[in-house]
């Protein structure tokens, strides 16, 4: 994992090609794998930050700006291009 995330805010024109939804908050985390850098986008579904009974993993991801998700991904051999924080949990394509 490389340093701190890059944060997206109010990108209403940003559409995730995998889910076809609009997101206005998200973070990009960088990873290095055998001299290659990879970027994983961690996106916050609209309104999820206001849902009090969201799964614990989602609340932790929001509070850590995606850091809890990035730490979990650091141990994987293959990285997803995007992880979305939704009311039902973390989703990957």
Number of C-alpha atoms within 10 A of each C-alpha: 18 13 8 13 20 12 15 17 10 10 12 10 9 14 13 14 10 10 12 9 11 17 21 17 19 23 22 22 22 18 18 12 12 5 7 7 11 16 18 19 22 30 27 26 17 15 11 17 16 9 11 10 11 16 15 11 13 24 21 14 19 21 11 12 23 27 20 16 21 24 12 9 17 16 10 9 7 9 17 14 14 19 22 21 26 19 20 11 13 17 13 13 10
